[in-house]
Amino acid sequence: MNNNYYNIPENWYNNFTNQIDIYNDNEKNLTTPKIALERGNLFNNLYNQYKNYQYYNLKATNKKEELLYNILKYKFAMNDIGLYLDIYPKDQNMINLYNKYLNEEKKICNEYEKSFGPMTLDSDYLKENNWVWLQSNWPWEGTR
């Protein structure tokens, strides 16, 4: 058996992940991206409600806020899945779910940028018209 610099056996990681799989049957243990964003956790079996705390139900008041909210909820869910995949990198179901959320987030981002302008400096919408966001509110600026 070959050991690395820290003298950890090569098969240690595989044994470790098989022994403490707290995410078994993940499809049933996941909530929606909307609820995950509101309560701060995608995994139902890891969510512990604090006393009688009720998380705030976020509601958009216009199309721009709705698109930004949808982008945010998918980004949050992808972040939680990314943390899970750091521990279980071979979980194909979670990789597929991550890619599904990534495609949804990209679609919504494109819709936002078509309607309200670029969100980032690397946006495709800046290639034709540099610095167009200076003409309107920035994505995080309110409309009120």
Secondary structure, DSSP 8 states (H G I E B T S, - for coil): --B-TT--BTTHHHHHHHHT-TT-SHHHHB--HHHHHHHT-SBGGG----TT--------SSHHHHHHHHHHHHHHHHHHHHHHHHH-TT-HHHHHHHHHHHHHHHHHHHHHHHHH--SSTT-GGGTTSTTGGGGS--TTS---
